[in-house]
Amino acid sequence: MDDRTRTELEAASFRRLVQHLRERGDVQNIDLMELAGFCRNCLSTWYMEAAAEKGIPLSKEEAREIVYGMPYEAWKAKFQTKRP
């Protein structure tokens, strides 16, 4: 497989993962962290770091909005639950 095809497949997989997480607002970040060792915030940080490596300025809030599909505070208000 050539590098371009690999990159395209990785990008498609990432987009599908992000879409899946957007559709599963019932899954809390803490649950993801406990089970998988990463969460939506990790993905947004990795996205921001990848942008920085390319010289593209992207704030933490902008990166989170890309992953969450809405502003982070709006997502928290809509989906985040209180832990007992």
C-alpha positions as CSV (number, residue, x, y, z in Angstrom):
1,M,0.0,0.0,0.0
2,D,1.4,3.4,-0.9
3,D,1.6,6.2,1.7
4,R,-1.2,8.3,0.1
5,T,-3.6,5.4,0.2
6,R,-2.6,4.6,3.8
7,T,-3.2,8.2,4.8
8,E,-6.6,8.3,3.1
9,L,-7.6,5.1,4.9
10,E,-6.4,6.4,8.2
11,A,-8.3,9.7,7.7
12,A,-11.5,7.9,6.8
13,S,-11.1,5.7,9.9
14,F,-10.6,8.7,12.0
15,R,-13.6,10.4,10.6
16,R,-15.7,7.3,11.2
17,L,-14.5,7.1,14.8
18,V,-15.3,10.8,15.4
19,Q,-18.8,10.3,13.9
20,H,-19.4,7.3,16.1
21,L,-18.4,9.2,19.2
22,R,-20.6,12.1,18.2
23,E,-23.5,9.6,17.9
24,R,-22.8,8.0,21.3
25,G,-23.3,11.0,23.6
26,D,-24.4,8.5,26.2
27,V,-20.8,7.2,26.5
28,Q,-19.0,9.4,28.9
29,N,-15.4,10.4,28.5
30,I,-14.5,8.9,31.9
31,D,-15.9,5.6,30.7
32,L,-13.7,5.8,27.6
33,M,-10.7,6.6,29.7
34,E,-11.3,3.7,32.0
35,L,-11.9,1.2,29.2
36,A,-9.7,2.4,26.4
37,G,-7.2,4.8,27.9
38,F,-8.3,7.7,25.7
39,C,-11.3,9.9,25.3
40,R,-12.7,12.7,23.1
41,N,-10.4,15.2,24.7
42,C,-7.4,13.1,23.9
43,L,-8.5,12.9,20.3
44,S,-8.9,16.7,20.2
45,T,-5.4,17.2,21.7
46,W,-3.9,14.8,19.2
47,Y,-5.6,16.7,16.4
48,M,-4.3,20.0,17.7
49,E,-0.8,18.6,18.0
50,A,-0.9,17.3,14.4
51,A,-2.1,20.7,13.2
52,A,0.8,22.4,15.1
53,E,3.3,20.0,13.5
54,K,2.0,21.3,10.1
55,G,2.3,24.9,11.3
56,I,-1.5,25.3,11.4
57,P,-2.7,27.2,14.5
58,L,-5.6,25.5,16.2
59,S,-6.9,26.3,19.7
60,K,-7.9,23.7,22.2
61,E,-11.5,24.9,21.9
62,E,-11.4,24.7,18.0
63,A,-9.9,21.1,18.2
64,R,-12.6,20.0,20.6
65,E,-15.4,21.4,18.5
66,I,-14.0,19.4,15.5
67,V,-14.2,16.2,17.6
68,Y,-17.3,16.9,19.5
69,G,-19.3,18.4,16.6
70,M,-20.3,21.3,18.8
71,P,-18.6,23.6,21.3
72,Y,-17.3,21.6,24.2
73,E,-19.4,23.5,26.8
74,A,-22.5,22.8,24.8
75,W,-21.7,19.1,24.6
76,K,-21.1,19.0,28.4
77,A,-24.4,20.7,29.1
78,K,-26.2,18.3,26.7
79,F,-24.5,14.9,27.5
80,Q,-22.2,14.9,30.5
81,T,-23.7,13.3,33.5
82,K,-22.7,13.6,37.2
83,R,-20.7,10.7,38.6
84,P,-22.1,9.2,41.8
